[in-house]
Amino acid sequence: MKDKPILKFILSCAISAILACLIIVSPIFFTYLDDGKDAYIPGSNKSELSAKNAKAQETNKQKEDIAVFSSDSCVKKTYYVSHDNVKMYGNINEVSSPITMLKKNDELVCDKEQNGYLYCETNHIDSKGKLINGWVKKDSDDLSGIIFEKPKFLVDVNLSKQTVNLYRNDILINKNKIKCSSGINGDNQTETPLGLFTVKDKFKDLTSQKYGENVKYAVKFLGNYLIHSVPIDEVKTNGKMQAVANEKAESELGKPASHGCIRLSLEDAEMVYNYVKIGDVVYIHY
């Protein structure tokens, strides 16, 4: 009879130890089961390009052999070039003559796959200033889902919330909420690509010949994809022409409505333009 309290004590200790082990180990299983739709995880008060991206990449590699930045609901997928001199072709039936050679870390936004090749948009331009798009062989030696080092300055674009946040050294620097309008999902003519991109150029004034729109404070992150103001209208006031934000486009801020770019109010676009520098990272995600 005296042994029973001792046995109960030993049993309760054993159960407590098992429960403690399960609590410690359980996050490993939740991480393993993560679907990996986004390879990079944003924070709320801080921007975190955390160790979870490595696990997400492994999940994507099991699915496609090449890690890719995308979502199940997206038409476009973002790949990254693994090394210099990867060939891009204008015609996959004539692969002996590449139209350009890609560089390491080039971002590629792809919306078609055929015979083992991907049709990709790039940031390369030809001698006439026209963007070079073409076919790249889907090869795990040439393409990857790149992991960037933690950036000093980050433009975080959340497509689910239709918001933009600016971070410097992981600290949120915009005091007020920045609403945006991204592209309409599911259409390769209007979709905003997901991924990590670097700022390529900046323009105070820009006119789109394709859409006949004038915008202000444009920040280019790849090819024809930019962060910029809503379209600007010329209005005559007191006998003078003035540039004002398009009212319809302004009313659509906070929901997808663009042709693939990230639209902001005129004031917010100017702020973002003044903060960002060439080479800063733009992170677009759900």
C-alpha positions, 0 to 999 in steps of 0.5 A: 500500500505504501508503494502506491503514492510513489508509483502515482508520483512516478507516473505523473512525472512521466506523463508530464515529461511526455507532454513537454516533449510533444509541446517542444517538438510539435512546431516541427510537424506544423512547419513540415506540413506548411503548403509553402505557397509563399516562400517568404513570410512577412511580419506585422510590425517587422519584416521577416525573411525567416528561416521558414523560407528554406522549408517552403523551398524544399516543399516547392522543389518536391512539387516542381523540381525547381523552387518557384515563387507563385501561388495556386491561384496565379497564372504567373510564376517567378523564377530566378537565374542561378548563374550567368550566361543562361540562354533565352531563345526567341523560338523554341524550335530554333534553340541554336540561336539565343536572343540574349544571355541572362545574368545571375539573379535575374528575375523571370516572370513566366506564364507559359510552359511548352516542351520543357521551356518557359516563356518569360518576361525579363528586364533586358532590353534590346538596342531599340529599347524594347524589352526582351522576352522569350523562352528559357529551358526549365532546368534546375541547374539554371533556375531556382527560387532565390533566397535574398539576404535580409535587405536594409530597405524593403517595400512590402506589398501585401496583395491580400490586404492591398497595402504597402509598407516600408521597412528600414532595418526591419522597422516599419517607417510609414506612419499611416496605412498605404492603400494600393491597387494591384493587378487583377489575378488569374489573367496574364495580361493584368496579374501582378507577379509574386516574388522578390524583386529589386528596384531597377529605375525611377521616373518622376513622370511616365506615360504608358503608350499601351494604355494611354495613361500618365502617372507620377513617381514610378518605381520600376521593379521588373520590365513593365511592372512598376509602383506608381501613382494612380493615372493623372488627368489634366484639368483646366482650373482658373484658365490653367491646366493642372495635373490631378489624380484620376478620381475613379482610380483613386476610389479603387485603391484598396482592391485589385484594379490595375493592369499589373502595376501597383497603384498608390495615391499621388501623395503615397507614390511620392513618399515611396519614390523619395524613400526607395533607391536603386537596388532596394528590395520589393517583396510582393506576396499574399 
